[in-house]
Amino acid sequence: QVQLVESGGGLVQAGGSLRLSCAASGRTFAGYPMGWFRQAPGKEREFVASISSSGGSIYYADSVKGRFTISRDNAKSTVYLQMNSLKPGDTAVYYCTAGGLIRTSPNYWGQGTQVTVSS
């Protein structure tokens, strides 16, 4: 079992930046691929970014490519999502995920953190 706790969400103006963090506990963090999903009001949950256990393979949704950066620190059991050039369309609850098919059906989910981008 893996427990995931997100932090770093908040309210930011368009063009601004936020960094989300996700602290993992439980089973060995370094062995899990990690990712981020988001869900905007009235929309389905969507994949945002993922990183392999070693950090060697990284994927992004087209909508965030070039603006968001995912990274991980295995020594701290933490994964990050640096979000730059934020747009109102990025407003959503962001979820940290782990394991499973990380880009489609992760095994573990955090409780989510709200990101609101004002225009």
Secondary structure, DSSP 8 states (H G I E B T S, - for coil): -EEEEEE--EEEETT--EEEEEEEEES-GGGS-EEEEEE-TTS--EEEEEE-TTS--EEE-TTTTTTEEEEEETTTTEEEEEE-S--GGG-EEEEEEESSBTTTB-SEE---EEEEEE-
